[in-house]
Amino acid sequence: MYEALSGFMHILHRVLSLHLTALACGGPVLAAADAPPIEVNFQKLREQNVRKIDSQLSLDLLSNALATTQDPSAQAALLRGILQGLEGRRGLTPPKTWAHTAALLEASDSPEVRQLGRQLSLIFGDESARQHALTTVINRNASPDERRANLRSLVTGGHPQLQPSLAALLDDPDLQLDAIRAHGSLDDPSVPTLLLGRYPKLSPQAKRTVLETLCSRKSYATALLAALKDSTLPKSDIPAYIARTLAGLLGDSFTAVYGDLAALSKDKAELIAQYQRLLTPERLATAKAANGRMIFQAVCAACHKLYGEGGAIGPDLTGSNRADLNYILLNMIDPSADIPDAYKLITLTTKSGQIFAGTLAEEDDQRVVLNMVGQKSTVVKADIATRVIAPVSMMPEGLLPALNNSQVIDLVKYLQTTEQVAPAR
């Protein structure tokens, strides 16, 4: 992909330096008489990420490219790549020609081009684009995807009028999860009270998102701990991966309330032997894989993918050695024994105090992208205050002992399947 981008940027430099009059989508661009024709196929950029926008010159070139091609599909492809390449960045100086380019994009017959052009204007700090984005976000008649895209842009830019709208969006079924996550970008002591106040009436997925959001700042995590202390929030609602994050943020003050996360590690060999005695071939033969799938979705799928379903924080289990019972037990009882570098927990704290914890999805000289539960988060390197790589797995010990014997047998039965099974009803 990087090679494709480098070639594309080379073409743009060459095209503009030769004062070409047009960029044809998928066709030859005629250069000066002594230069060979240049082939530019914007369609190949449709799903590609323009990752290395590393200078004002790059932005100027891309702005000119947007203005000189007339094909809406080419413009949309390039806009998508630019937006992905600039994700998480703020305080950017617009290209010199942006006012002209933005006007051309706004006049496009393509709704997608107009929408993407406005999102890019928003990144460049255009106030009219900000107001349009805010109006779109609160407009329940707009498409959910368009509203989410504008909300992400407003969160990145730190729009001062966004916070009151976020509270209203907590009751919007289309944007509820996005609005909950967006509260993590705020540094406001009222946020934990707001989210915890709504917590009892939320769906299981929304409750999980609230807990993840309250782990995004130490001050929010402290408020969550207070709710655990006074039993406003049941300890049983805290999944293992969130408990691991909270223990890292709050240390002994969390484990004093929640319990020792490492208590089960005292005799792993005996624990493995205990489950080997339980998980006999006879018991597994009569186990219910359909029930196991439901248990997997509740306990494992937030971080692990199996048969194409689940999260990307941990390894994809589809191709792992799941037929081997010892392999399953060792990895579930002692997950920190052997952690691939790609799945080590990284905790980033920004200069504003926001905390991001996940595994590394990608990184370049401008940004870090983390796989987090339910989403990917992009953090600009210039905003990072600290970066810590944990010596332990994000997957805590104690997942199996938290289940009863029947649940353990059904879960292992499902993990050892060779094809997907229908979930239990």
C-alpha angles and dihedrals in degrees: 000000000000090000090052090050093048090052091048093050090048089054092050092052090049095045095051095041089056091050093237114188099219145010111223118210107239094346138094120285110214112225132186116314093263096047125084120242115275120220115216118183109182091178089074087063093055095106099016126109118232089219105170107056091150106155144034087249090061091053092047091052093048092048090053091048091053091050097047100048115076099191111106094207090053092048092048092049092051093044091053091052093048092049091051091047091052096043112139095010122121140177092045121164110234118240114267091249097042098108089056093043093047091052091052092049092048089054092053120122088224115091089202093055091048092049095047092045090055091050090054091048087053091056088052089056099252107167096208089053089051092053092046090050092050091049090050093049094056094041106100090192092064118090114274092233092054091047092050092049091052092046091054090051092049092049091051092049094045097232108203093218095051101088098069090049092050091059091054091048091061086080094047109099093204096053103022097109092043091049092050091051092046090061087069089070091061123085097209127132091215093065098081091048091050095049097040090048090060095038101095093058097045128105118257091258093049091047090053090050091052091053092049091049092050087056090059095083130031091228090054091047089053090055090049089052090053089054089052091049095054092040093242084127117040115234088224089068092065110093118215098254091052090048088055091052093047091049089054092049100041104023119191093000089066098042090048088064102030101034135249110309091199097050092102094056095075095093111013094158092058091046091053090049090050092056092044087059090049098045100063121163089248094055093044091050091061097037122116112243090187090062089045090057090056091049090049090053091051099042109022112019096079088073108015133059122216123176090354096306127106142037133318101224093096132034120294104255096200095092099031127112093270096149089069109085092198090054091053094047096046093051094046097043098038105023093160094058093093119008118179111226090243091062102044113123113254120195117196121190116194126215088254091056100255115142127214120187125183146094124295114270098170141332138194135166092282107041150008121226117201130196104230129174108290096354150034119248126203119208122188110231093227088062096052117106099175137008121196127183111204119227090216133064120266084232107083126216118254102059095123097045088054089065128069119244095261091052092049092052093048092046093051090046089056093045090055095052119114096211137026119280129205113262120252117265 
